[in-house]
Amino acid sequence: MNYTHHQHAVGDNFWHVEWCPKYRYRMFRQEKYKNLSEACLRQAAQEHSITVHELQIMPDHLHGVISIP
């Protein structure tokens, strides 16, 4: 297993995150909202040095597996 080596620590920091719109509205069925949300999340992750391992967009919520430095 490959671990991340930091200045005073060794290991991985994986997080499972889920985002839901209010009332679980099925807004991600529309392709434009699906693409926009994915692009915004990936851009924010890149700006903050967050690695996105997996991102799945369901009709009423988003799932992501990320690692935070």
mmCIF file as gemmi writes it, N, C-alpha and C atoms, coordinates in Angstrom:
data_model
loop_
_atom_site.group_PDB
_atom_site.id
_atom_site.type_symbol
_atom_site.label_atom_id
_atom_site.label_alt_id
_atom_site.label_comp_id
_atom_site.label_asym_id
_atom_site.label_entity_id
_atom_site.label_seq_id
_atom_site.pdbx_PDB_ins_code
_atom_site.Cartn_x
_atom_site.Cartn_y
_atom_site.Cartn_z
_atom_site.occupancy
_atom_site.B_iso_or_equiv
_atom_site.pdbx_formal_charge
_atom_site.auth_seq_id
_atom_site.auth_asym_id
_atom_site.pdbx_PDB_model_num
ATOM 1 N N . MET Axp A 1 ? 0.835 -1.172 0 1 0 ? 1 A 1
ATOM 2 C CA . MET Axp A 1 ? 0 0 0 1 0 ? 1 A 1
ATOM 3 C C . MET Axp A 1 ? 0.888 1.247 0 1 0 ? 1 A 1
ATOM 4 N N . ASN Axp A 2 ? 0.566 2.212 -0.821 1 0 ? 2 A 1
ATOM 5 C CA . ASN Axp A 2 ? 1.317 3.457 -0.905 1 0 ? 2 A 1
ATOM 6 C C . ASN Axp A 2 ? 0.674 4.503 -0.006 1 0 ? 2 A 1
ATOM 7 N N . TYR Axp A 3 ? 1.454 5.052 0.909 1 0 ? 3 A 1
ATOM 8 C CA . TYR Axp A 3 ? 0.973 6.08 1.809 1 0 ? 3 A 1
ATOM 9 C C . TYR Axp A 3 ? 1.55 7.424 1.39 1 0 ? 3 A 1
ATOM 10 N N . THR Axp A 4 ? 0.866 8.472 1.805 1 0 ? 4 A 1
ATOM 11 C CA . THR Axp A 4 ? 1.326 9.824 1.556 1 0 ? 4 A 1
ATOM 12 C C . THR Axp A 4 ? 2.256 10.235 2.69 1 0 ? 4 A 1
ATOM 13 N N . HIS Axp A 5 ? 3.424 10.744 2.354 1 0 ? 5 A 1
ATOM 14 C CA . HIS Axp A 5 ? 4.398 11.166 3.351 1 0 ? 5 A 1
ATOM 15 C C . HIS Axp A 5 ? 4.352 12.686 3.472 1 0 ? 5 A 1
ATOM 16 N N . HIS Axp A 6 ? 4.057 13.152 4.685 1 0 ? 6 A 1
ATOM 17 C CA . HIS Axp A 6 ? 4.03 14.579 4.981 1 0 ? 6 A 1
ATOM 18 C C . HIS Axp A 6 ? 5.212 14.891 5.883 1 0 ? 6 A 1
ATOM 19 N N . GLN Axp A 7 ? 5.299 16.131 6.311 1 0 ? 7 A 1
ATOM 20 C CA . GLN Axp A 7 ? 6.438 16.558 7.095 1 0 ? 7 A 1
ATOM 21 C C . GLN Axp A 7 ? 6.53 15.816 8.435 1 0 ? 7 A 1
ATOM 22 N N . HIS Axp A 8 ? 5.406 15.635 9.115 1 0 ? 8 A 1
ATOM 23 C CA . HIS Axp A 8 ? 5.426 14.975 10.423 1 0 ? 8 A 1
ATOM 24 C C . HIS Axp A 8 ? 4.44 13.813 10.506 1 0 ? 8 A 1
ATOM 25 N N . ALA Axp A 9 ? 4.014 13.299 9.366 1 0 ? 9 A 1
ATOM 26 C CA . ALA Axp A 9 ? 3.021 12.22 9.397 1 0 ? 9 A 1
ATOM 27 C C . ALA Axp A 9 ? 3.124 11.372 8.139 1 0 ? 9 A 1
ATOM 28 N N . VAL Axp A 10 ? 2.645 10.146 8.264 1 0 ? 10 A 1
ATOM 29 C CA . VAL Axp A 10 ? 2.564 9.236 7.131 1 0 ? 10 A 1
ATOM 30 C C . VAL Axp A 10 ? 1.178 8.61 7.163 1 0 ? 10 A 1
ATOM 31 N N . GLY Axp A 11 ? 0.493 8.61 6.034 1 0 ? 11 A 1
ATOM 32 C CA . GLY Axp A 11 ? -0.827 7.994 5.987 1 0 ? 11 A 1
ATOM 33 C C . GLY Axp A 11 ? -1.696 8.622 4.922 1 0 ? 11 A 1
ATOM 34 N N . ASP Axp A 12 ? -2.935 8.166 4.866 1 0 ? 12 A 1
ATOM 35 C CA . ASP Axp A 12 ? -3.903 8.685 3.909 1 0 ? 12 A 1
ATOM 36 C C . ASP Axp A 12 ? -5.107 9.224 4.663 1 0 ? 12 A 1
ATOM 37 N N . ASN Axp A 13 ? -5.712 10.239 4.103 1 0 ? 13 A 1
ATOM 38 C CA . ASN Axp A 13 ? -6.857 10.897 4.715 1 0 ? 13 A 1
ATOM 39 C C . ASN Axp A 13 ? -7.992 10.886 3.701 1 0 ? 13 A 1
ATOM 40 N N . PHE Axp A 14 ? -8.78 9.816 3.688 1 0 ? 14 A 1
ATOM 41 C CA . PHE Axp A 14 ? -9.888 9.675 2.748 1 0 ? 14 A 1
ATOM 42 C C . PHE Axp A 14 ? -11.188 10.105 3.405 1 0 ? 14 A 1
ATOM 43 N N . TRP Axp A 15 ? -12.02 10.788 2.648 1 0 ? 15 A 1
ATOM 44 C CA . TRP Axp A 15 ? -13.32 11.236 3.128 1 0 ? 15 A 1
ATOM 45 C C . TRP Axp A 15 ? -14.386 10.834 2.119 1 0 ? 15 A 1
ATOM 46 N N . HIS Axp A 16 ? -15.521 10.406 2.634 1 0 ? 16 A 1
ATOM 47 C CA . HIS Axp A 16 ? -16.697 10.171 1.799 1 0 ? 16 A 1
ATOM 48 C C . HIS Axp A 16 ? -17.654 11.32 2.078 1 0 ? 16 A 1
ATOM 49 N N . VAL Axp A 17 ? -17.967 12.099 1.044 1 0 ? 17 A 1
ATOM 50 C CA . VAL Axp A 17 ? -18.835 13.257 1.206 1 0 ? 17 A 1
ATOM 51 C C . VAL Axp A 17 ? -20.086 13.075 0.35 1 0 ? 17 A 1
ATOM 52 N N . GLU Axp A 18 ? -21.171 13.687 0.794 1 0 ? 18 A 1
ATOM 53 C CA . GLU Axp A 18 ? -22.429 13.622 0.066 1 0 ? 18 A 1
ATOM 54 C C . GLU Axp A 18 ? -23.091 14.987 0.127 1 0 ? 18 A 1
ATOM 55 N N . TRP Axp A 19 ? -23.504 15.479 -1.015 1 0 ? 19 A 1
ATOM 56 C CA . TRP Axp A 19 ? -24.216 16.743 -1.095 1 0 ? 19 A 1
ATOM 57 C C . TRP Axp A 19 ? -25.619 16.466 -1.592 1 0 ? 19 A 1
ATOM 58 N N . CYS Axp A 20 ? -26.602 17.068 -0.927 1 0 ? 20 A 1
ATOM 59 C CA . CYS Axp A 20 ? -28.005 16.897 -1.305 1 0 ? 20 A 1
ATOM 60 C C . CYS Axp A 20 ? -28.642 18.271 -1.481 1 0 ? 20 A 1
ATOM 61 N N . PRO Axp A 21 ? -29.404 18.462 -2.555 1 0 ? 21 A 1
ATOM 62 C CA . PRO Axp A 21 ? -30.167 19.707 -2.659 1 0 ? 21 A 1
ATOM 63 C C . PRO Axp A 21 ? -31.327 19.705 -1.664 1 0 ? 21 A 1
ATOM 64 N N . LYS Axp A 22 ? -31.854 20.86 -1.402 1 0 ? 22 A 1
ATOM 65 C CA . LYS Axp A 22 ? -32.964 20.98 -0.457 1 0 ? 22 A 1
ATOM 66 C C . LYS Axp A 22 ? -34.141 20.126 -0.92 1 0 ? 22 A 1
ATOM 67 N N . TYR Axp A 23 ? -34.709 19.395 -0.018 1 0 ? 23 A 1
ATOM 68 C CA . TYR Axp A 23 ? -35.837 18.489 -0.249 1 0 ? 23 A 1
ATOM 69 C C . TYR Axp A 23 ? -35.499 17.354 -1.218 1 0 ? 23 A 1
ATOM 70 N N . ARG Axp A 24 ? -34.211 17.079 -1.417 1 0 ? 24 A 1
ATOM 71 C CA . ARG Axp A 24 ? -33.749 16.021 -2.337 1 0 ? 24 A 1
ATOM 72 C C . ARG Axp A 24 ? -34.357 16.189 -3.734 1 0 ? 24 A 1
ATOM 73 N N . TYR Axp A 25 ? -34.477 17.432 -4.161 1 0 ? 25 A 1
ATOM 74 C CA . TYR Axp A 25 ? -35.024 17.731 -5.48 1 0 ? 25 A 1
ATOM 75 C C . TYR Axp A 25 ? -34.152 17.09 -6.548 1 0 ? 25 A 1
ATOM 76 N N . ARG Axp A 26 ? -34.738 16.473 -7.548 1 0 ? 26 A 1
ATOM 77 C CA . ARG Axp A 26 ? -34.01 15.728 -8.579 1 0 ? 26 A 1
ATOM 78 C C . ARG Axp A 26 ? -33.488 16.652 -9.684 1 0 ? 26 A 1
ATOM 79 N N . MET Axp A 27 ? -32.678 17.613 -9.287 1 0 ? 27 A 1
ATOM 80 C CA . MET Axp A 27 ? -32.192 18.602 -10.249 1 0 ? 27 A 1
ATOM 81 C C . MET Axp A 27 ? -31.061 18.09 -11.134 1 0 ? 27 A 1
ATOM 82 N N . PHE Axp A 28 ? -30.365 17.034 -10.721 1 0 ? 28 A 1
ATOM 83 C CA . PHE Axp A 28 ? -29.218 16.56 -11.493 1 0 ? 28 A 1
ATOM 84 C C . PHE Axp A 28 ? -29.629 15.626 -12.626 1 0 ? 28 A 1
ATOM 85 N N . ARG Axp A 29 ? -30.919 15.491 -12.879 1 0 ? 29 A 1
ATOM 86 C CA . ARG Axp A 29 ? -31.358 14.747 -14.062 1 0 ? 29 A 1
ATOM 87 C C . ARG Axp A 29 ? -31.033 15.537 -15.322 1 0 ? 29 A 1
ATOM 88 N N . GLN Axp A 30 ? -31.035 16.864 -15.196 1 0 ? 30 A 1
ATOM 89 C CA . GLN Axp A 30 ? -30.707 17.719 -16.342 1 0 ? 30 A 1
ATOM 90 C C . GLN Axp A 30 ? -29.196 17.753 -16.528 1 0 ? 30 A 1
ATOM 91 N N . GLU Axp A 31 ? -28.775 17.516 -17.738 1 0 ? 31 A 1
ATOM 92 C CA . GLU Axp A 31 ? -27.351 17.384 -18.056 1 0 ? 31 A 1
ATOM 93 C C . GLU Axp A 31 ? -26.567 18.664 -17.757 1 0 ? 31 A 1
ATOM 94 N N . LYS Axp A 32 ? -27.187 19.833 -17.965 1 0 ? 32 A 1
ATOM 95 C CA . LYS Axp A 32 ? -26.454 21.084 -17.734 1 0 ? 32 A 1
ATOM 96 C C . LYS Axp A 32 ? -26.113 21.269 -16.252 1 0 ? 32 A 1
ATOM 97 N N . TYR Axp A 33 ? -27.009 20.898 -15.337 1 0 ? 33 A 1
ATOM 98 C CA . TYR Axp A 33 ? -26.726 21.009 -13.912 1 0 ? 33 A 1
ATOM 99 C C . TYR Axp A 33 ? -25.728 19.953 -13.46 1 0 ? 33 A 1
ATOM 100 N N . LYS Axp A 34 ? -25.813 18.796 -14.059 1 0 ? 34 A 1
ATOM 101 C CA . LYS Axp A 34 ? -24.879 17.718 -13.737 1 0 ? 34 A 1
ATOM 102 C C . LYS Axp A 34 ? -23.452 18.125 -14.118 1 0 ? 34 A 1
ATOM 103 N N . ASN Axp A 35 ? -23.28 18.636 -15.333 1 0 ? 35 A 1
ATOM 104 C CA . ASN Axp A 35 ? -21.95 19.051 -15.799 1 0 ? 35 A 1
ATOM 105 C C . ASN Axp A 35 ? -21.428 20.261 -15.02 1 0 ? 35 A 1
ATOM 106 N N . LEU Axp A 36 ? -22.322 21.217 -14.726 1 0 ? 36 A 1
ATOM 107 C CA . LEU Axp A 36 ? -21.912 22.412 -13.995 1 0 ? 36 A 1
ATOM 108 C C . LEU Axp A 36 ? -21.449 22.069 -12.586 1 0 ? 36 A 1
ATOM 109 N N . SER Axp A 37 ? -22.182 21.216 -11.895 1 0 ? 37 A 1
ATOM 110 C CA . SER Axp A 37 ? -21.799 20.855 -10.529 1 0 ? 37 A 1
ATOM 111 C C . SER Axp A 37 ? -20.478 20.088 -10.508 1 0 ? 37 A 1
ATOM 112 N N . GLU Axp A 38 ? -20.276 19.186 -11.461 1 0 ? 38 A 1
ATOM 113 C CA . GLU Axp A 38 ? -19.016 18.443 -11.512 1 0 ? 38 A 1
ATOM 114 C C . GLU Axp A 38 ? -17.845 19.373 -11.799 1 0 ? 38 A 1
ATOM 115 N N . ALA Axp A 39 ? -18.023 20.294 -12.739 1 0 ? 39 A 1
ATOM 116 C CA . ALA Axp A 39 ? -16.948 21.23 -13.076 1 0 ? 39 A 1
ATOM 117 C C . ALA Axp A 39 ? -16.606 22.133 -11.891 1 0 ? 39 A 1
ATOM 118 N N . CYS Axp A 40 ? -17.618 22.62 -11.182 1 0 ? 40 A 1
ATOM 119 C CA . CYS Axp A 40 ? -17.376 23.495 -10.029 1 0 ? 40 A 1
ATOM 120 C C . CYS Axp A 40 ? -16.664 22.754 -8.9 1 0 ? 40 A 1
ATOM 121 N N . LEU Axp A 41 ? -17.076 21.524 -8.633 1 0 ? 41 A 1
ATOM 122 C CA . LEU Axp A 41 ? -16.43 20.752 -7.574 1 0 ? 41 A 1
ATOM 123 C C . LEU Axp A 41 ? -14.984 20.416 -7.905 1 0 ? 41 A 1
ATOM 124 N N . ARG Axp A 42 ? -14.735 20.056 -9.145 1 0 ? 42 A 1
ATOM 125 C CA . ARG Axp A 42 ? -13.356 19.733 -9.534 1 0 ? 42 A 1
ATOM 126 C C . ARG Axp A 42 ? -12.465 20.972 -9.521 1 0 ? 42 A 1
ATOM 127 N N . GLN Axp A 43 ? -12.998 22.125 -9.914 1 0 ? 43 A 1
ATOM 128 C CA . GLN Axp A 43 ? -12.225 23.358 -9.889 1 0 ? 43 A 1
ATOM 129 C C . GLN Axp A 43 ? -11.902 23.767 -8.445 1 0 ? 43 A 1
ATOM 130 N N . ALA Axp A 44 ? -12.881 23.676 -7.551 1 0 ? 44 A 1
ATOM 131 C CA . ALA Axp A 44 ? -12.644 24.015 -6.148 1 0 ? 44 A 1
ATOM 132 C C . ALA Axp A 44 ? -11.646 23.051 -5.519 1 0 ? 44 A 1
ATOM 133 N N . ALA Axp A 45 ? -11.72 21.777 -5.881 1 0 ? 45 A 1
ATOM 134 C CA . ALA Axp A 45 ? -10.775 20.795 -5.357 1 0 ? 45 A 1
ATOM 135 C C . ALA Axp A 45 ? -9.355 21.097 -5.837 1 0 ? 45 A 1
ATOM 136 N N . GLN Axp A 46 ? -9.227 21.496 -7.076 1 0 ? 46 A 1
ATOM 137 C CA . GLN Axp A 46 ? -7.899 21.813 -7.612 1 0 ? 46 A 1
ATOM 138 C C . GLN Axp A 46 ? -7.32 23.048 -6.926 1 0 ? 46 A 1
ATOM 139 N N . GLU Axp A 47 ? -8.14 24.049 -6.655 1 0 ? 47 A 1
ATOM 140 C CA . GLU Axp A 47 ? -7.662 25.27 -6.005 1 0 ? 47 A 1
ATOM 141 C C . GLU Axp A 47 ? -7.198 25.018 -4.575 1 0 ? 47 A 1
ATOM 142 N N . HIS Axp A 48 ? -7.783 24.017 -3.907 1 0 ? 48 A 1
ATOM 143 C CA . HIS Axp A 48 ? -7.461 23.761 -2.507 1 0 ? 48 A 1
ATOM 144 C C . HIS Axp A 48 ? -6.626 22.497 -2.303 1 0 ? 48 A 1
ATOM 145 N N . SER Axp A 49 ? -6.024 21.975 -3.361 1 0 ? 49 A 1
ATOM 146 C CA . SER Axp A 49 ? -5.153 20.793 -3.316 1 0 ? 49 A 1
ATOM 147 C C . SER Axp A 49 ? -5.856 19.562 -2.762 1 0 ? 49 A 1
ATOM 148 N N . ILE Axp A 50 ? -7.106 19.378 -3.138 1 0 ? 50 A 1
ATOM 149 C CA . ILE Axp A 50 ? -7.893 18.217 -2.741 1 0 ? 50 A 1
ATOM 150 C C . ILE Axp A 50 ? -7.918 17.246 -3.912 1 0 ? 50 A 1
ATOM 151 N N . THR Axp A 51 ? -7.659 15.978 -3.629 1 0 ? 51 A 1
ATOM 152 C CA . THR Axp A 51 ? -7.667 14.957 -4.675 1 0 ? 51 A 1
ATOM 153 C C . THR Axp A 51 ? -9.033 14.284 -4.702 1 0 ? 51 A 1
ATOM 154 N N . VAL Axp A 52 ? -9.677 14.307 -5.862 1 0 ? 52 A 1
ATOM 155 C CA . VAL Axp A 52 ? -10.968 13.656 -6.041 1 0 ? 52 A 1
ATOM 156 C C . VAL Axp A 52 ? -10.706 12.27 -6.618 1 0 ? 52 A 1
ATOM 157 N N . HIS Axp A 53 ? -10.981 11.239 -5.833 1 0 ? 53 A 1
ATOM 158 C CA . HIS Axp A 53 ? -10.761 9.874 -6.283 1 0 ? 53 A 1
ATOM 159 C C . HIS Axp A 53 ? -11.961 9.35 -7.061 1 0 ? 53 A 1
ATOM 160 N N . GLU Axp A 54 ? -13.144 9.703 -6.61 1 0 ? 54 A 1
ATOM 161 C CA . GLU Axp A 54 ? -14.354 9.235 -7.267 1 0 ? 54 A 1
ATOM 162 C C . GLU Axp A 54 ? -15.451 10.268 -7.049 1 0 ? 54 A 1
ATOM 163 N N . LEU Axp A 55 ? -16.21 10.539 -8.099 1 0 ? 55 A 1
ATOM 164 C CA . LEU Axp A 55 ? -17.319 11.478 -8.011 1 0 ? 55 A 1
ATOM 165 C C . LEU Axp A 55 ? -18.467 10.904 -8.814 1 0 ? 55 A 1
ATOM 166 N N . GLN Axp A 56 ? -19.581 10.627 -8.139 1 0 ? 56 A 1
ATOM 167 C CA . GLN Axp A 56 ? -20.763 10.096 -8.8 1 0 ? 56 A 1
ATOM 168 C C . GLN Axp A 56 ? -21.908 11.064 -8.584 1 0 ? 56 A 1
ATOM 169 N N . ILE Axp A 57 ? -22.611 11.35 -9.662 1 0 ? 57 A 1
ATOM 170 C CA . ILE Axp A 57 ? -23.724 12.28 -9.601 1 0 ? 57 A 1
ATOM 171 C C . ILE Axp A 57 ? -25.007 11.497 -9.844 1 0 ? 57 A 1
ATOM 172 N N . MET Axp A 58 ? -25.827 11.408 -8.808 1 0 ? 58 A 1
ATOM 173 C CA . MET Axp A 58 ? -27.124 10.751 -8.882 1 0 ? 58 A 1
ATOM 174 C C . MET Axp A 58 ? -28.179 11.813 -9.205 1 0 ? 58 A 1
ATOM 175 N N . PRO Axp A 59 ? -29.401 11.427 -9.538 1 0 ? 59 A 1
ATOM 176 C CA . PRO Axp A 59 ? -30.417 12.44 -9.86 1 0 ? 59 A 1
ATOM 177 C C . PRO Axp A 59 ? -30.733 13.399 -8.716 1 0 ? 59 A 1
ATOM 178 N N . ASP Axp A 60 ? -30.59 12.95 -7.456 1 0 ? 60 A 1
ATOM 179 C CA . ASP Axp A 60 ? -30.969 13.822 -6.34 1 0 ? 60 A 1
ATOM 180 C C . ASP Axp A 60 ? -29.847 14.066 -5.324 1 0 ? 60 A 1
ATOM 181 N N . HIS Axp A 61 ? -28.631 13.621 -5.602 1 0 ? 61 A 1
ATOM 182 C CA . HIS Axp A 61 ? -27.509 13.907 -4.695 1 0 ? 61 A 1
ATOM 183 C C . HIS Axp A 61 ? -26.183 13.568 -5.379 1 0 ? 61 A 1
ATOM 184 N N . LEU Axp A 62 ? -25.09 13.98 -4.727 1 0 ? 62 A 1
ATOM 185 C CA . LEU Axp A 62 ? -23.736 13.738 -5.229 1 0 ? 62 A 1
ATOM 186 C C . LEU Axp A 62 ? -22.961 12.935 -4.191 1 0 ? 62 A 1
ATOM 187 N N . HIS Axp A 63 ? -22.162 11.995 -4.655 1 0 ? 63 A 1
ATOM 188 C CA . HIS Axp A 63 ? -21.254 11.228 -3.784 1 0 ? 63 A 1
ATOM 189 C C . HIS Axp A 63 ? -19.824 11.51 -4.235 1 0 ? 63 A 1
ATOM 190 N N . GLY Axp A 64 ? -18.935 11.648 -3.288 1 0 ? 64 A 1
ATOM 191 C CA . GLY Axp A 64 ? -17.539 11.843 -3.624 1 0 ? 64 A 1
ATOM 192 C C . GLY Axp A 64 ? -16.627 11.166 -2.626 1 0 ? 64 A 1
ATOM 193 N N . VAL Axp A 65 ? -15.54 10.608 -3.122 1 0 ? 65 A 1
ATOM 194 C CA . VAL Axp A 65 ? -14.477 10.082 -2.275 1 0 ? 65 A 1
ATOM 195 C C . VAL Axp A 65 ? -13.266 10.957 -2.556 1 0 ? 65 A 1
ATOM 196 N N . ILE Axp A 66 ? -12.817 11.666 -1.533 1 0 ? 66 A 1
ATOM 197 C CA . ILE Axp A 66 ? -11.738 12.638 -1.698 1 0 ? 66 A 1
ATOM 198 C C . ILE Axp A 66 ? -10.662 12.401 -0.653 1 0 ? 66 A 1
ATOM 199 N N . SER Axp A 67 ? -9.487 12.923 -0.908 1 0 ? 67 A 1
ATOM 200 C CA . SER Axp A 67 ? -8.446 12.924 0.109 1 0 ? 67 A 1
ATOM 201 C C . SER Axp A 67 ? -7.947 14.358 0.282 1 0 ? 67 A 1
ATOM 202 N N . ILE Axp A 68 ? -7.835 14.724 1.533 1 0 ? 68 A 1
ATOM 203 C CA . ILE Axp A 68 ? -7.481 16.083 1.908 1 0 ? 68 A 1
ATOM 204 C C . ILE Axp A 68 ? -6.058 16.058 2.466 1 0 ? 68 A 1
ATOM 205 N N . PRO Axp A 69 ? -5.187 16.981 2.008 1 0 ? 69 A 1
ATOM 206 C CA . PRO Axp A 69 ? -3.815 16.982 2.537 1 0 ? 69 A 1
ATOM 207 C C . PRO Axp A 69 ? -3.752 17.401 3.993 1 0 ? 69 A 1
